[in-house]
Amino acid sequence: MKSILLVLFFTIAYLALGRNAHARATRSADTLLQAAAETGYWVVESNLQRPKEATVYFYNAGHELVYQEALHGVRLNLDRPRTVRRLNNVLRETIDAHSRKRTIAGSGTLLASQFAR
């Protein structure tokens, strides 16, 4: 009887702690997304058949395409806050360059340099 109660207790504790960790990660990712949405946004286009290929489009707040880049050999996990933060960094760079009417230095490799290992 004690062992059943003990197993039940640990199962409930594990489920409760797991949900809290997921909720914290989701909240931090949502905060990162909201910060980027004020200046612009990005869209990731990928394919289930080729998970290591994606095209990322960056738009300003006026919904104008500012920059796009195709990534090859990189799997983007958008559930990870680090991935979202990197995409937001490139978004800020491209929006800044677009607003100043400058060409983007290293055009075509901004994302590749962020996700290089």
HELIX and SHEET records of a PDB file:
HELIX    1   1 LYS A    2  ALA A   37  1                                  36    
HELIX    2   2 PRO A   81  SER A   99  1                                  19    
HELIX    3   3 LEU A  110  GLN A  114  1                                   5    
SHEET    1   A 3 GLY A  40  SER A  46  0                                        
SHEET    2   A 3 GLU A  53  ASN A  60 -1                                        
SHEET    3   A 3 LEU A  65  HIS A  72 -1                                        
END                                                                             
